[in-house]
């Protein structure tokens, strides 16, 4: 994919933002974690992500979403990747993930590849998720950032907690703010991370109520266009892009919000006369600031309650706990 943001000025800003955000690194995590034990790990992951996203740009958004949904449920510990079993109440069956979360086979592919180049299972599934999200954003023209590494994988999952903690597309602004605050994330993080919706698509089921019932907060022409592929009855699995450029990391998502063209109810809540309006407007015309803030917030989110040291395990298979 052609890069939308290769300008040196952007990356100068990102270096500053990453330096500031690095103060939030968990002590036992380090960007250099694999430099000695498996120096080929990160290049291998990037090579696979570049190929996968080139073949299917939508997969980049899906991998970013996996990381987000994993971190919001008891931290970034790869609990989302665990399949159902007699002892695992899989988060894959939570409302936000069931028949929706995708990209698991890409994580499996990466895990096999890195274990091969490393000679044994040394790279955690949690670190793979974190790096895959970063490399996907870069592959779609977005910013890069330094990823702290050394996370370990959980031995449990929690579908009930996933249902409670993953933000809903039907939430109002106050609920979104509270939801992010519960994860140690502030309003800037909320808006910046919501900007991940500059990539990818949503199912009709998730925005149907908005295009038919949010009459006062939606552009009439936009609503009419979306109804063509999202009928009042049926069509729940039909897809629509979050913004006009779903395969490019840019500021079109925020521009759409200022025009009342947010796809999800929760999207439009960010620009509806509330406390986040100013930041949305800034991001809509200042892509450098958005990219820098997005990178800083991704670092912050990636450091939510990681397992380190002797906690958890390094899974041999990302879908199963080691026994």
Helices and strands as residue ranges (DSSP letters): H 8-21, G 22-24, H 34-37, H 41-55, H 58-71, G 79-81, G 91-93, H 104-118, H 125-139, H 159-165, H 173-181, H 187-194, G 195-198, E 201-203, H 204-213, G 215-217, H 220-227, E 239-241, H 252-258, H 265-268, G 269-271, H 277-285, H 287-302
